[in-house]
Amino acid sequence: MAGGWARDGAVNEQIEASIEDELNRMRLARGPIGESLVHCAECDEPIPEARRRAIPGVKLCVECQSERDSRPVARGGINRRGSKDSQLK
């Protein structure tokens, strides 16, 4: 397929590089994993050995992690209608 001045596969390479950059940014933002806790950071219940081996750096027991995962996360949305209206003017 003709791609102008770009060589074949350049677009895929750019997409893969963008994904890798984002993954690296997320890894750096998360920081070092560190040691797994023996007791939950929230309820102080013991964290099973199998969970500590399966998830390096785990800090919460299954119950506390499930509760945390079920909390709603506030996210800002895009006002698409406003964007379309502004384009019509």
HTML snippet that shows the backbone in 3Dmol.js (N, CA, C, O; Angstrom):
<script src="https://3Dmol.org/build/3Dmol-min.js"></script>
<div id="view" style="width:600px;height:400px;position:relative"></div>
<script>
const pdb = `
ATOM      1  N   MET A   1       0.843  -1.181   0.000  1.00  0.00           N
ATOM      2  CA  MET A   1       0.000   0.000   0.000  1.00  0.00           C
ATOM      3  C   MET A   1       0.887   1.244   0.000  1.00  0.00           C
ATOM      4  O   MET A   1       1.887   1.300   0.715  1.00  0.00           O
ATOM      5  N   ALA A   2       0.528   2.203  -0.778  1.00  0.00           N
ATOM      6  CA  ALA A   2       1.297   3.441  -0.860  1.00  0.00           C
ATOM      7  C   ALA A   2       1.088   4.255   0.404  1.00  0.00           C
ATOM      8  O   ALA A   2      -0.031   4.367   0.907  1.00  0.00           O
ATOM      9  N   GLY A   3       2.162   4.815   0.908  1.00  0.00           N
ATOM     10  CA  GLY A   3       2.066   5.580   2.148  1.00  0.00           C
ATOM     11  C   GLY A   3       2.744   6.921   2.060  1.00  0.00           C
ATOM     12  O   GLY A   3       3.175   7.465   3.077  1.00  0.00           O
ATOM     13  N   GLY A   4       2.848   7.461   0.870  1.00  0.00           N
ATOM     14  CA  GLY A   4       3.528   8.747   0.745  1.00  0.00           C
ATOM     15  C   GLY A   4       5.026   8.573   0.901  1.00  0.00           C
ATOM     16  O   GLY A   4       5.616   7.678   0.295  1.00  0.00           O
ATOM     17  N   TRP A   5       5.649   9.427   1.713  1.00  0.00           N
ATOM     18  CA  TRP A   5       7.092   9.392   1.889  1.00  0.00           C
ATOM     19  C   TRP A   5       7.520   8.418   2.979  1.00  0.00           C
ATOM     20  O   TRP A   5       8.706   8.108   3.093  1.00  0.00           O
ATOM     21  N   ALA A   6       6.599   7.940   3.764  1.00  0.00           N
ATOM     22  CA  ALA A   6       6.940   7.018   4.860  1.00  0.00           C
ATOM     23  C   ALA A   6       7.171   5.619   4.312  1.00  0.00           C
ATOM     24  O   ALA A   6       6.520   5.195   3.357  1.00  0.00           O
ATOM     25  N   ARG A   7       8.103   4.911   4.927  1.00  0.00           N
ATOM     26  CA  ARG A   7       8.373   3.532   4.502  1.00  0.00           C
ATOM     27  C   ARG A   7       7.260   2.617   5.011  1.00  0.00           C
ATOM     28  O   ARG A   7       6.485   3.002   5.886  1.00  0.00           O
ATOM     29  N   ASP A   8       7.188   1.418   4.464  1.00  0.00           N
ATOM     30  CA  ASP A   8       6.180   0.458   4.883  1.00  0.00           C
ATOM     31  C   ASP A   8       6.358   0.125   6.353  1.00  0.00           C
ATOM     32  O   ASP A   8       7.479  -0.099   6.810  1.00  0.00           O
ATOM     33  N   GLY A   9       5.262   0.091   7.095  1.00  0.00           N
ATOM     34  CA  GLY A   9       5.298  -0.258   8.509  1.00  0.00           C
ATOM     35  C   GLY A   9       5.598   0.896   9.442  1.00  0.00           C
ATOM     36  O   GLY A   9       5.651   0.700  10.656  1.00  0.00           O
ATOM     37  N   ALA A  10       5.797   2.095   8.914  1.00  0.00           N
ATOM     38  CA  ALA A  10       6.148   3.243   9.755  1.00  0.00           C
ATOM     39  C   ALA A  10       5.016   3.616  10.701  1.00  0.00           C
ATOM     40  O   ALA A  10       5.264   4.000  11.845  1.00  0.00           O
ATOM     41  N   VAL A  11       3.784   3.508  10.236  1.00  0.00           N
ATOM     42  CA  VAL A  11       2.648   3.855  11.088  1.00  0.00           C
ATOM     43  C   VAL A  11       2.538   2.872  12.244  1.00  0.00           C
ATOM     44  O   VAL A  11       2.315   3.281  13.383  1.00  0.00           O
ATOM     45  N   ASN A  12       2.691   1.588  11.967  1.00  0.00           N
ATOM     46  CA  ASN A  12       2.632   0.591  13.038  1.00  0.00           C
ATOM     47  C   ASN A  12       3.757   0.785  14.045  1.00  0.00           C
ATOM     48  O   ASN A  12       3.548   0.627  15.248  1.00  0.00           O
ATOM     49  N   GLU A  13       4.945   1.125  13.563  1.00  0.00           N
ATOM     50  CA  GLU A  13       6.068   1.385  14.467  1.00  0.00           C
ATOM     51  C   GLU A  13       5.773   2.580  15.364  1.00  0.00           C
ATOM     52  O   GLU A  13       6.110   2.566  16.548  1.00  0.00           O
ATOM     53  N   GLN A  14       5.153   3.602  14.813  1.00  0.00           N
ATOM     54  CA  GLN A  14       4.815   4.788  15.595  1.00  0.00           C
ATOM     55  C   GLN A  14       3.767   4.450  16.658  1.00  0.00           C
ATOM     56  O   GLN A  14       3.866   4.916  17.793  1.00  0.00           O
ATOM     57  N   ILE A  15       2.775   3.650  16.301  1.00  0.00           N
ATOM     58  CA  ILE A  15       1.750   3.236  17.265  1.00  0.00           C
ATOM     59  C   ILE A  15       2.377   2.418  18.383  1.00  0.00           C
ATOM     60  O   ILE A  15       2.102   2.660  19.558  1.00  0.00           O
ATOM     61  N   GLU A  16       3.216   1.454  18.028  1.00  0.00           N
ATOM     62  CA  GLU A  16       3.874   0.620  19.035  1.00  0.00           C
ATOM     63  C   GLU A  16       4.773   1.446  19.942  1.00  0.00           C
ATOM     64  O   GLU A  16       4.831   1.193  21.146  1.00  0.00           O
ATOM     65  N   ALA A  17       5.478   2.431  19.386  1.00  0.00           N
ATOM     66  CA  ALA A  17       6.338   3.295  20.194  1.00  0.00           C
ATOM     67  C   ALA A  17       5.497   4.143  21.154  1.00  0.00           C
ATOM     68  O   ALA A  17       5.895   4.359  22.299  1.00  0.00           O
ATOM     69  N   SER A  18       4.338   4.623  20.692  1.00  0.00           N
ATOM     70  CA  SER A  18       3.460   5.401  21.560  1.00  0.00           C
ATOM     71  C   SER A  18       2.939   4.558  22.713  1.00  0.00           C
ATOM     72  O   SER A  18       2.875   5.026  23.850  1.00  0.00           O
ATOM     73  N   ILE A  19       2.569   3.321  22.424  1.00  0.00           N
ATOM     74  CA  ILE A  19       2.089   2.411  23.471  1.00  0.00           C
ATOM     75  C   ILE A  19       3.189   2.126  24.473  1.00  0.00           C
ATOM     76  O   ILE A  19       2.946   2.141  25.680  1.00  0.00           O
ATOM     77  N   GLU A  20       4.387   1.867  23.993  1.00  0.00           N
ATOM     78  CA  GLU A  20       5.519   1.581  24.888  1.00  0.00           C
ATOM     79  C   GLU A  20       5.850   2.792  25.760  1.00  0.00           C
ATOM     80  O   GLU A  20       6.154   2.639  26.943  1.00  0.00           O
ATOM     81  N   ASP A  21       5.793   3.994  25.182  1.00  0.00           N
ATOM     82  CA  ASP A  21       6.036   5.211  25.964  1.00  0.00           C
ATOM     83  C   ASP A  21       5.017   5.367  27.082  1.00  0.00           C
ATOM     84  O   ASP A  21       5.368   5.720  28.207  1.00  0.00           O
ATOM     85  N   GLU A  22       3.754   5.103  26.768  1.00  0.00           N
ATOM     86  CA  GLU A  22       2.699   5.222  27.778  1.00  0.00           C
ATOM     87  C   GLU A  22       2.864   4.181  28.874  1.00  0.00           C
ATOM     88  O   GLU A  22       2.681   4.491  30.051  1.00  0.00           O
ATOM     89  N   LEU A  23       3.211   2.943  28.504  1.00  0.00           N
ATOM     90  CA  LEU A  23       3.449   1.906  29.511  1.00  0.00           C
ATOM     91  C   LEU A  23       4.614   2.277  30.417  1.00  0.00           C
ATOM     92  O   LEU A  23       4.541   2.075  31.629  1.00  0.00           O
ATOM     93  N   ASN A  24       5.680   2.813  29.850  1.00  0.00           N
ATOM     94  CA  ASN A  24       6.819   3.251  30.663  1.00  0.00           C
ATOM     95  C   ASN A  24       6.430   4.382  31.601  1.00  0.00           C
ATOM     96  O   ASN A  24       6.861   4.412  32.754  1.00  0.00           O
ATOM     97  N   ARG A  25       5.615   5.314  31.113  1.00  0.00           N
ATOM     98  CA  ARG A  25       5.154   6.417  31.960  1.00  0.00           C
ATOM     99  C   ARG A  25       4.329   5.894  33.134  1.00  0.00           C
ATOM    100  O   ARG A  25       4.477   6.364  34.262  1.00  0.00           O
ATOM    101  N   MET A  26       3.467   4.925  32.866  1.00  0.00           N
ATOM    102  CA  MET A  26       2.641   4.349  33.923  1.00  0.00           C
ATOM    103  C   MET A  26       3.492   3.592  34.934  1.00  0.00           C
ATOM    104  O   MET A  26       3.235   3.660  36.136  1.00  0.00           O
ATOM    105  N   ARG A  27       4.497   2.876  34.458  1.00  0.00           N
ATOM    106  CA  ARG A  27       5.383   2.141  35.369  1.00  0.00           C
ATOM    107  C   ARG A  27       6.135   3.102  36.285  1.00  0.00           C
ATOM    108  O   ARG A  27       6.274   2.844  37.480  1.00  0.00           O
ATOM    109  N   LEU A  28       6.615   4.201  35.728  1.00  0.00           N
ATOM    110  CA  LEU A  28       7.330   5.186  36.528  1.00  0.00           C
ATOM    111  C   LEU A  28       6.402   5.868  37.530  1.00  0.00           C
ATOM    112  O   LEU A  28       6.805   6.140  38.661  1.00  0.00           O
ATOM    113  N   ALA A  29       5.177   6.144  37.128  1.00  0.00           N
ATOM    114  CA  ALA A  29       4.219   6.796  38.020  1.00  0.00           C
ATOM    115  C   ALA A  29       3.847   5.883  39.185  1.00  0.00           C
ATOM    116  O   ALA A  29       3.617   6.356  40.298  1.00  0.00           O
ATOM    117  N   ARG A  30       3.788   4.599  38.936  1.00  0.00           N
ATOM    118  CA  ARG A  30       3.430   3.640  39.981  1.00  0.00           C
ATOM    119  C   ARG A  30       4.539   3.518  41.012  1.00  0.00           C
ATOM    120  O   ARG A  30       4.275   3.258  42.186  1.00  0.00           O
ATOM    121  N   GLY A  31       5.764   3.703  40.584  1.00  0.00           N
ATOM    122  CA  GLY A  31       6.891   3.621  41.495  1.00  0.00           C
ATOM    123  C   GLY A  31       7.323   2.181  41.708  1.00  0.00           C
ATOM    124  O   GLY A  31       6.755   1.256  41.127  1.00  0.00           O
ATOM    125  N   PRO A  32       8.342   2.000  42.553  1.00  0.00           N
ATOM    126  CA  PRO A  32       8.813   0.648  42.801  1.00  0.00           C
ATOM    127  C   PRO A  32       7.762  -0.186  43.520  1.00  0.00           C
ATOM    128  O   PRO A  32       6.992   0.332  44.330  1.00  0.00           O
ATOM    129  N   ILE A  33       7.736  -1.469  43.219  1.00  0.00           N
ATOM    130  CA  ILE A  33       6.719  -2.351  43.783  1.00  0.00           C
ATOM    131  C   ILE A  33       6.953  -2.572  45.270  1.00  0.00           C
ATOM    132  O   ILE A  33       6.014  -2.465  46.059  1.00  0.00           O
ATOM    133  N   GLY A  34       8.154  -2.869  45.662  1.00  0.00           N
ATOM    134  CA  GLY A  34       8.454  -3.064  47.075  1.00  0.00           C
ATOM    135  C   GLY A  34       7.999  -4.424  47.578  1.00  0.00           C
ATOM    136  O   GLY A  34       7.595  -5.291  46.803  1.00  0.00           O
ATOM    137  N   GLU A  35       8.072  -4.589  48.878  1.00  0.00           N
ATOM    138  CA  GLU A  35       7.720  -5.852  49.525  1.00  0.00           C
ATOM    139  C   GLU A  35       6.222  -5.975  49.719  1.00  0.00           C
ATOM    140  O   GLU A  35       5.527  -4.982  49.934  1.00  0.00           O
ATOM    141  N   SER A  36       5.734  -7.192  49.643  1.00  0.00           N
ATOM    142  CA  SER A  36       4.340  -7.465  49.989  1.00  0.00           C
ATOM    143  C   SER A  36       4.193  -7.398  51.499  1.00  0.00           C
ATOM    144  O   SER A  36       5.105  -7.764  52.241  1.00  0.00           O
ATOM    145  N   LEU A  37       3.046  -6.931  51.942  1.00  0.00           N
ATOM    146  CA  LEU A  37       2.772  -6.899  53.369  1.00  0.00           C
ATOM    147  C   LEU A  37       2.262  -8.255  53.836  1.00  0.00           C
ATOM    148  O   LEU A  37       1.622  -8.978  53.074  1.00  0.00           O
ATOM    149  N   VAL A  38       2.541  -8.594  55.071  1.00  0.00           N
ATOM    150  CA  VAL A  38       2.059  -9.843  55.653  1.00  0.00           C
ATOM    151  C   VAL A  38       0.631  -9.659  56.151  1.00  0.00           C
ATOM    152  O   VAL A  38      -0.173 -10.591  56.124  1.00  0.00           O
ATOM    153  N   HIS A  39       0.322  -8.426  56.614  1.00  0.00           N
ATOM    154  CA  HIS A  39      -1.030  -8.103  57.087  1.00  0.00           C
ATOM    155  C   HIS A  39      -1.582  -6.949  56.255  1.00  0.00           C
ATOM    156  O   HIS A  39      -0.838  -6.073  55.813  1.00  0.00           O
ATOM    157  N   CYS A  40      -2.886  -6.963  56.050  1.00  0.00           N
ATOM    158  CA  CYS A  40      -3.572  -5.955  55.233  1.00  0.00           C
ATOM    159  C   CYS A  40      -3.340  -4.556  55.806  1.00  0.00           C
ATOM    160  O   CYS A  40      -3.375  -4.365  57.022  1.00  0.00           O
ATOM    161  N   ALA A  41      -3.105  -3.586  54.931  1.00  0.00           N
ATOM    162  CA  ALA A  41      -2.862  -2.209  55.343  1.00  0.00           C
ATOM    163  C   ALA A  41      -4.123  -1.544  55.884  1.00  0.00           C
ATOM    164  O   ALA A  41      -4.030  -0.552  56.607  1.00  0.00           O
ATOM    165  N   GLU A  42      -5.307  -2.072  55.547  1.00  0.00           N
ATOM    166  CA  GLU A  42      -6.549  -1.444  56.000  1.00  0.00           C
ATOM    167  C   GLU A  42      -7.180  -2.147  57.191  1.00  0.00           C
ATOM    168  O   GLU A  42      -7.582  -1.490  58.150  1.00  0.00           O
ATOM    169  N   CYS A  43      -7.275  -3.475  57.146  1.00  0.00           N
ATOM    170  CA  CYS A  43      -7.989  -4.192  58.212  1.00  0.00           C
ATOM    171  C   CYS A  43      -7.068  -5.009  59.115  1.00  0.00           C
ATOM    172  O   CYS A  43      -7.526  -5.572  60.110  1.00  0.00           O
ATOM    173  N   ASP A  44      -5.794  -5.081  58.790  1.00  0.00           N
ATOM    174  CA  ASP A  44      -4.778  -5.790  59.571  1.00  0.00           C
ATOM    175  C   ASP A  44      -4.991  -7.304  59.617  1.00  0.00           C
ATOM    176  O   ASP A  44      -4.411  -7.979  60.469  1.00  0.00           O
ATOM    177  N   GLU A  45      -5.810  -7.847  58.717  1.00  0.00           N
ATOM    178  CA  GLU A  45      -5.973  -9.300  58.607  1.00  0.00           C
ATOM    179  C   GLU A  45      -4.772  -9.870  57.854  1.00  0.00           C
ATOM    180  O   GLU A  45      -4.184  -9.174  57.026  1.00  0.00           O
ATOM    181  N   PRO A  46      -4.397 -11.121  58.124  1.00  0.00           N
ATOM    182  CA  PRO A  46      -3.262 -11.718  57.404  1.00  0.00           C
ATOM    183  C   PRO A  46      -3.566 -11.868  55.902  1.00  0.00           C
ATOM    184  O   PRO A  46      -4.677 -12.226  55.508  1.00  0.00           O
ATOM    185  N   ILE A  47      -2.560 -11.588  55.092  1.00  0.00           N
ATOM    186  CA  ILE A  47      -2.668 -11.784  53.639  1.00  0.00           C
ATOM    187  C   ILE A  47      -2.087 -13.161  53.347  1.00  0.00           C
ATOM    188  O   ILE A  47      -0.942 -13.429  53.712  1.00  0.00           O
ATOM    189  N   PRO A  48      -2.856 -14.053  52.689  1.00  0.00           N
ATOM    190  CA  PRO A  48      -2.364 -15.408  52.422  1.00  0.00           C
ATOM    191  C   PRO A  48      -1.073 -15.411  51.595  1.00  0.00           C
ATOM    192  O   PRO A  48      -0.859 -14.557  50.735  1.00  0.00           O
ATOM    193  N   GLU A  49      -0.235 -16.384  51.880  1.00  0.00           N
ATOM    194  CA  GLU A  49       1.049 -16.526  51.190  1.00  0.00           C
ATOM    195  C   GLU A  49       0.855 -16.637  49.679  1.00  0.00           C
ATOM    196  O   GLU A  49       1.628 -16.065  48.910  1.00  0.00           O
ATOM    197  N   ALA A  50      -0.170 -17.368  49.252  1.00  0.00           N
ATOM    198  CA  ALA A  50      -0.418 -17.537  47.810  1.00  0.00           C
ATOM    199  C   ALA A  50      -0.689 -16.191  47.141  1.00  0.00           C
ATOM    200  O   ALA A  50      -0.231 -15.957  46.023  1.00  0.00           O
ATOM    201  N   ARG A  51      -1.421 -15.313  47.805  1.00  0.00           N
ATOM    202  CA  ARG A  51      -1.706 -13.982  47.245  1.00  0.00           C
ATOM    203  C   ARG A  51      -0.430 -13.154  47.176  1.00  0.00           C
ATOM    204  O   ARG A  51      -0.215 -12.444  46.194  1.00  0.00           O
ATOM    205  N   ARG A  52       0.420 -13.230  48.194  1.00  0.00           N
ATOM    206  CA  ARG A  52       1.674 -12.474  48.205  1.00  0.00           C
ATOM    207  C   ARG A  52       2.614 -12.942  47.112  1.00  0.00           C
ATOM    208  O   ARG A  52       3.354 -12.139  46.544  1.00  0.00           O
ATOM    209  N   ARG A  53       2.593 -14.259  46.806  1.00  0.00           N
ATOM    210  CA  ARG A  53       3.436 -14.770  45.708  1.00  0.00           C
ATOM    211  C   ARG A  53       2.863 -14.381  44.356  1.00  0.00           C
ATOM    212  O   ARG A  53       3.608 -14.062  43.429  1.00  0.00           O
ATOM    213  N   ALA A  54       1.533 -14.407  44.242  1.00  0.00           N
ATOM    214  CA  ALA A  54       0.890 -14.132  42.951  1.00  0.00           C
ATOM    215  C   ALA A  54       0.970 -12.653  42.565  1.00  0.00           C
ATOM    216  O   ALA A  54       1.083 -12.324  41.384  1.00  0.00           O
ATOM    217  N   ILE A  55       0.912 -11.763  43.561  1.00  0.00           N
ATOM    218  CA  ILE A  55       0.896 -10.326  43.292  1.00  0.00           C
ATOM    219  C   ILE A  55       2.026  -9.669  44.082  1.00  0.00           C
ATOM    220  O   ILE A  55       1.831  -9.307  45.242  1.00  0.00           O
ATOM    221  N   PRO A  56       3.201  -9.509  43.477  1.00  0.00           N
ATOM    222  CA  PRO A  56       4.315  -8.871  44.187  1.00  0.00           C
ATOM    223  C   PRO A  56       3.941  -7.455  44.629  1.00  0.00           C
ATOM    224  O   PRO A  56       3.378  -6.684  43.851  1.00  0.00           O
ATOM    225  N   GLY A  57       4.256  -7.122  45.872  1.00  0.00           N
ATOM    226  CA  GLY A  57       3.975  -5.783  46.387  1.00  0.00           C
ATOM    227  C   GLY A  57       2.554  -5.586  46.867  1.00  0.00           C
ATOM    228  O   GLY A  57       2.133  -4.447  47.070  1.00  0.00           O
ATOM    229  N   VAL A  58       1.795  -6.664  47.057  1.00  0.00           N
ATOM    230  CA  VAL A  58       0.400  -6.542  47.475  1.00  0.00           C
ATOM    231  C   VAL A  58       0.326  -5.917  48.870  1.00  0.00           C
ATOM    232  O   VAL A  58       1.128  -6.237  49.747  1.00  0.00           O
ATOM    233  N   LYS A  59      -0.638  -5.029  49.063  1.00  0.00           N
ATOM    234  CA  LYS A  59      -0.797  -4.328  50.341  1.00  0.00           C
ATOM    235  C   LYS A  59      -2.142  -4.601  51.003  1.00  0.00           C
ATOM    236  O   LYS A  59      -2.306  -4.346  52.196  1.00  0.00           O
ATOM    237  N   LEU A  60      -3.108  -5.120  50.240  1.00  0.00           N
ATOM    238  CA  LEU A  60      -4.458  -5.321  50.761  1.00  0.00           C
ATOM    239  C   LEU A  60      -4.890  -6.773  50.644  1.00  0.00           C
ATOM    240  O   LEU A  60      -4.461  -7.488  49.739  1.00  0.00           O
ATOM    241  N   CYS A  61      -5.755  -7.210  51.580  1.00  0.00           N
ATOM    242  CA  CYS A  61      -6.341  -8.549  51.495  1.00  0.00           C
ATOM    243  C   CYS A  61      -7.384  -8.550  50.372  1.00  0.00           C
ATOM    244  O   CYS A  61      -7.712  -7.498  49.825  1.00  0.00           O
ATOM    245  N   VAL A  62      -7.893  -9.716  50.038  1.00  0.00           N
ATOM    246  CA  VAL A  62      -8.848  -9.845  48.933  1.00  0.00           C
ATOM    247  C   VAL A  62     -10.106  -9.024  49.202  1.00  0.00           C
ATOM    248  O   VAL A  62     -10.603  -8.344  48.305  1.00  0.00           O
ATOM    249  N   GLU A  63     -10.626  -9.081  50.429  1.00  0.00           N
ATOM    250  CA  GLU A  63     -11.866  -8.370  50.757  1.00  0.00           C
ATOM    251  C   GLU A  63     -11.699  -6.855  50.624  1.00  0.00           C
ATOM    252  O   GLU A  63     -12.540  -6.185  50.024  1.00  0.00           O
ATOM    253  N   CYS A  64     -10.613  -6.318  51.186  1.00  0.00           N
ATOM    254  CA  CYS A  64     -10.385  -4.871  51.102  1.00  0.00           C
ATOM    255  C   CYS A  64     -10.124  -4.431  49.666  1.00  0.00           C
ATOM    256  O   CYS A  64     -10.580  -3.365  49.253  1.00  0.00           O
ATOM    257  N   GLN A  65      -9.386  -5.250  48.894  1.00  0.00           N
ATOM    258  CA  GLN A  65      -9.131  -4.908  47.502  1.00  0.00           C
ATOM    259  C   GLN A  65     -10.419  -4.944  46.693  1.00  0.00           C
ATOM    260  O   GLN A  65     -10.629  -4.089  45.832  1.00  0.00           O
ATOM    261  N   SER A  66     -11.280  -5.915  46.954  1.00  0.00           N
ATOM    262  CA  SER A  66     -12.569  -5.995  46.255  1.00  0.00           C
ATOM    263  C   SER A  66     -13.425  -4.777  46.560  1.00  0.00           C
ATOM    264  O   SER A  66     -14.065  -4.214  45.672  1.00  0.00           O
ATOM    265  N   GLU A  67     -13.429  -4.374  47.828  1.00  0.00           N
ATOM    266  CA  GLU A  67     -14.200  -3.191  48.218  1.00  0.00           C
ATOM    267  C   GLU A  67     -13.655  -1.940  47.527  1.00  0.00           C
ATOM    268  O   GLU A  67     -14.423  -1.111  47.039  1.00  0.00           O
ATOM    269  N   ARG A  68     -12.343  -1.812  47.490  1.00  0.00           N
ATOM    270  CA  ARG A  68     -11.727  -0.654  46.846  1.00  0.00           C
ATOM    271  C   ARG A  68     -12.018  -0.649  45.348  1.00  0.00           C
ATOM    272  O   ARG A  68     -12.280   0.408  44.774  1.00  0.00           O
ATOM    273  N   ASP A  69     -11.975  -1.816  44.709  1.00  0.00           N
ATOM    274  CA  ASP A  69     -12.232  -1.899  43.270  1.00  0.00           C
ATOM    275  C   ASP A  69     -13.674  -1.585  42.922  1.00  0.00           C
ATOM    276  O   ASP A  69     -13.958  -1.133  41.813  1.00  0.00           O
ATOM    277  N   SER A  70     -14.596  -1.820  43.859  1.00  0.00           N
ATOM    278  CA  SER A  70     -16.016  -1.597  43.569  1.00  0.00           C
ATOM    279  C   SER A  70     -16.441  -0.150  43.778  1.00  0.00           C
ATOM    280  O   SER A  70     -17.557   0.218  43.411  1.00  0.00           O
ATOM    281  N   ARG A  71     -15.576   0.682  44.360  1.00  0.00           N
ATOM    282  CA  ARG A  71     -15.916   2.099  44.559  1.00  0.00           C
ATOM    283  C   ARG A  71     -15.979   2.802  43.208  1.00  0.00           C
ATOM    284  O   ARG A  71     -15.156   2.544  42.330  1.00  0.00           O
ATOM    285  N   PRO A  72     -16.955   3.689  43.045  1.00  0.00           N
ATOM    286  CA  PRO A  72     -17.014   4.437  41.776  1.00  0.00           C
ATOM    287  C   PRO A  72     -15.848   5.411  41.677  1.00  0.00           C
ATOM    288  O   PRO A  72     -15.415   6.002  42.667  1.00  0.00           O
ATOM    289  N   VAL A  73     -15.356   5.556  40.456  1.00  0.00           N
ATOM    290  CA  VAL A  73     -14.232   6.450  40.196  1.00  0.00           C
ATOM    291  C   VAL A  73     -14.764   7.665  39.450  1.00  0.00           C
ATOM    292  O   VAL A  73     -15.365   7.532  38.384  1.00  0.00           O
ATOM    293  N   ALA A  74     -14.540   8.854  40.014  1.00  0.00           N
ATOM    294  CA  ALA A  74     -14.979  10.085  39.353  1.00  0.00           C
ATOM    295  C   ALA A  74     -14.035  10.394  38.200  1.00  0.00           C
ATOM    296  O   ALA A  74     -12.821  10.476  38.384  1.00  0.00           O
ATOM    297  N   ARG A  75     -14.590  10.560  37.037  1.00  0.00           N
ATOM    298  CA  ARG A  75     -13.793  10.873  35.852  1.00  0.00           C
ATOM    299  C   ARG A  75     -14.412  12.051  35.127  1.00  0.00           C
ATOM    300  O   ARG A  75     -15.633  12.169  35.030  1.00  0.00           O
ATOM    301  N   GLY A  76     -13.568  12.903  34.631  1.00  0.00           N
ATOM    302  CA  GLY A  76     -14.049  14.031  33.843  1.00  0.00           C
ATOM    303  C   GLY A  76     -14.377  13.577  32.434  1.00  0.00           C
ATOM    304  O   GLY A  76     -13.619  12.820  31.827  1.00  0.00           O
ATOM    305  N   GLY A  77     -15.482  14.029  31.923  1.00  0.00           N
ATOM    306  CA  GLY A  77     -15.881  13.640  30.579  1.00  0.00           C
ATOM    307  C   GLY A  77     -15.635  14.759  29.587  1.00  0.00           C
ATOM    308  O   GLY A  77     -15.269  15.876  29.956  1.00  0.00           O
ATOM    309  N   ILE A  78     -15.837  14.445  28.358  1.00  0.00           N
ATOM    310  CA  ILE A  78     -15.701  15.430  27.288  1.00  0.00           C
ATOM    311  C   ILE A  78     -17.093  15.893  26.915  1.00  0.00           C
ATOM    312  O   ILE A  78     -17.985  15.076  26.687  1.00  0.00           O
ATOM    313  N   ASN A  79     -17.278  17.170  26.855  1.00  0.00           N
ATOM    314  CA  ASN A  79     -18.553  17.720  26.449  1.00  0.00           C
ATOM    315  C   ASN A  79     -18.611  17.700  24.933  1.00  0.00           C
ATOM    316  O   ASN A  79     -18.326  18.696  24.269  1.00  0.00           O
ATOM    317  N   ARG A  80     -18.984  16.555  24.404  1.00  0.00           N
ATOM    318  CA  ARG A  80     -18.993  16.403  22.950  1.00  0.00           C
ATOM    319  C   ARG A  80     -20.024  17.307  22.289  1.00  0.00           C
ATOM    320  O   ARG A  80     -19.790  17.822  21.195  1.00  0.00           O
ATOM    321  N   ARG A  81     -21.144  17.500  22.936  1.00  0.00           N
ATOM    322  CA  ARG A  81     -22.164  18.342  22.351  1.00  0.00           C
ATOM    323  C   ARG A  81     -21.651  19.774  22.204  1.00  0.00           C
ATOM    324  O   ARG A  81     -21.870  20.418  21.178  1.00  0.00           O
ATOM    325  N   GLY A  82     -20.967  20.265  23.238  1.00  0.00           N
ATOM    326  CA  GLY A  82     -20.394  21.599  23.164  1.00  0.00           C
ATOM    327  C   GLY A  82     -19.370  21.701  22.045  1.00  0.00           C
ATOM    328  O   GLY A  82     -19.286  22.716  21.353  1.00  0.00           O
ATOM    329  N   SER A  83     -18.595  20.639  21.876  1.00  0.00           N
ATOM    330  CA  SER A  83     -17.585  20.656  20.828  1.00  0.00           C
ATOM    331  C   SER A  83     -18.225  20.707  19.446  1.00  0.00           C
ATOM    332  O   SER A  83     -17.749  21.422  18.564  1.00  0.00           O
ATOM    333  N   LYS A  84     -19.302  19.951  19.259  1.00  0.00           N
ATOM    334  CA  LYS A  84     -19.974  19.974  17.959  1.00  0.00           C
ATOM    335  C   LYS A  84     -20.631  21.318  17.704  1.00  0.00           C
ATOM    336  O   LYS A  84     -20.560  21.841  16.592  1.00  0.00           O
ATOM    337  N   ASP A  85     -21.285  21.898  18.749  1.00  0.00           N
ATOM    338  CA  ASP A  85     -21.925  23.188  18.573  1.00  0.00           C
ATOM    339  C   ASP A  85     -20.897  24.269  18.210  1.00  0.00           C
ATOM    340  O   ASP A  85     -21.171  25.151  17.396  1.00  0.00           O
ATOM    341  N   SER A  86     -19.727  24.186  18.820  1.00  0.00           N
ATOM    342  CA  SER A  86     -18.727  25.214  18.524  1.00  0.00           C
ATOM    343  C   SER A  86     -18.204  25.080  17.097  1.00  0.00           C
ATOM    344  O   SER A  86     -17.761  26.066  16.508  1.00  0.00           O
ATOM    345  N   GLN A  87     -18.249  23.895  16.545  1.00  0.00           N
ATOM    346  CA  GLN A  87     -17.795  23.699  15.169  1.00  0.00           C
ATOM    347  C   GLN A  87     -18.811  24.210  14.168  1.00  0.00           C
ATOM    348  O   GLN A  87     -18.451  24.527  13.035  1.00  0.00           O
ATOM    349  N   LEU A  88     -20.088  24.299  14.565  1.00  0.00           N
ATOM    350  CA  LEU A  88     -21.134  24.733  13.650  1.00  0.00           C
ATOM    351  C   LEU A  88     -21.131  26.246  13.448  1.00  0.00           C
ATOM    352  O   LEU A  88     -21.675  26.743  12.462  1.00  0.00           O
ATOM    353  N   LYS A  89     -20.520  26.975  14.376  1.00  0.00           N
ATOM    354  CA  LYS A  89     -20.556  28.454  14.281  1.00  0.00           C
ATOM    355  C   LYS A  89     -19.597  28.981  13.255  1.00  0.00           C
ATOM    356  O   LYS A  89     -19.509  30.193  13.057  1.00  0.00           O
TER     357      LYS A  89
END
`;
const viewer = $3Dmol.createViewer("view");
viewer.addModel(pdb, "pdb");
viewer.setStyle({}, {cartoon: {color: "spectrum"}});
viewer.zoomTo();
viewer.render();
</script>
